Amino acid sequence: MADKSQSWKENKPGKVFVDQSCIACDACVLTAPKNFTMHEEDGHAFVTKQPDTPEEEALVKEAMEGCPVEAIGNDGDQ
């Protein structure tokens, strides 16, 4: 389970975040490219845009469920 206290500083503020357990597998970026980006220098994903449509919400949820190390969290706060 993702830990908000370990989230990357690059995450856009909001309910969805990527924490430091990310292994840069690229799955979230492939699933929800409007919402996740890979940090090329540090080798981890982060949230570039919080989901704001039902379609984006669904893709972010799919990315969260598909993350092999559970590095994507949703704390429900905005």
N, C-alpha and C positions, 0 to 999 in steps of 0.2 A: 504494500500500500504506500502510495506517495506521501511524502512528509513535507507539509507546507513550510516548515522552518528550514528545510534544506532546498527550497526552490531556487532556481537560477535567477540572478538579478535582471537578466534580459527579458524575462517573462513580462508581457503586458499586464498591467493590473487587472484583476478580475477574479472570477471563480475558478478558472482552469489554469493549471500550472504544470511545469515539468520540474522534477527535482533532480538532485545530483546523482541519483542512481542510474540515470540515462546512460545507455551503452552505445548511442549513436547508430542504432540499427536502421534508421531512416523510415521505419514503418509508419510512424505518425505523419511524417512529411508526405509520404506517398498517399496516405489515406485522406488527409485533410490539408492539402497544400496552402489553402488560404489562411490557415490558422497556425501552422507549425513551420518552423524553418530550422535548418541545421546550422549551428555555429561552426563555421569552417575552421577557425583557428583552435578552438577549445574542444571540438569534437563532441558536441551534445546538442540535442534539440531544445527549442524553447517556444513559447507561445508568442507569436507575432501579432495576432489579432484574436480577441475574444469572440466566440461565436455569437452572432446576432440574428440569425435566421434559423428556422426549423431544420433546414437542410444542413447548415453548418453545425448545429447542435447534434444532429444525428451522426455526422461524420466524425466529430470530435469524440462522441461516445464510442463509436466504432474503433477509433484510434486508441482510446483509453483501454478498451477491452482487449485490443490486440497487442498492447505493449508487453513484450516478453518479461520485463523486469518491474512492471507496475510503477513506472516512473511518472505517469501522468495522473494528476489528481484533480478533483473538483470539490472544492470546499463549500460550494453553494453561496458564498458571499460575493457581492458585487461592489 
